[in-house]
Amino acid sequence: MMAQRPIIAFAVCSLLAGGASFASAQSGMDHSMHRMGPEIVIPKGALYTKADVEFMQGMIAHHAQAIVMSKLAEANGANPQVLKLSRKIDQSQVPEIHIMQDWLRRYGQFAPDTASWHDMRMDGMLTDAEIKELSTSKGVVFDRAFLVGMIKHHAGAIKMVDDLFKAPGAGQEVDANVFANDVVTAQTAEIGIMRRLLTQLPPK
């Protein structure tokens, strides 16, 4: 299966065209990645690349932080629609972490656990200060912070997929390709939902 670059490029362009609200959500995005685990060694003749391994390792940390964010909604008085979305994110990304860990172990690569979000900073992930602010917010203030933060978070995941397919030879192993494209499809749709929910919140 070949990489679906046009779909991802369209998704990225669509997100970047989202206007001022999206631009503000992008501010402070940390594009660095703190490496974890042993050096990545790719066996000769492997169907995957170093970029594939880095993508899976980084996306585990990325998903793990999204789950932490989502679990805050229950305790912080999120409105029913935001709570429903947060539960969907939680329920979908937990099994996806298992898929990525299994993929890495299948190829003899280091598989980070869900605590890795503390030490890895991928595109769109919230800073420690942003997580603290979200955890102490309540009601409508939480709803707004969650939606803005998760829009940024999802946009970062989509960029990670775009970067994967730009790397030479990457994204061609079948399972990695399918998973990466599924991330784009699901998270692009959820960004649309979150933008709509933002417009329904009371004004500041």
Secondary structure, DSSP 8 states (H G I E B T S, - for coil): ----HHHHHHHHHHHHTS-HHHHHHHTT--------SS-----TT-SS-HHHHHHHHHHHHHHHHHHHHHHHHHHTT--HHHHHHHHHHHHHHHHHHHHHHHHHHHTT-----GGGGGT---TT---HHHHHHHHH--HHHHHHHHHHHHHHHHHHHHHHHHHHHHSTTTT-SHHHHHHHHHHHHHHHHHHHHHHHHHHHS---
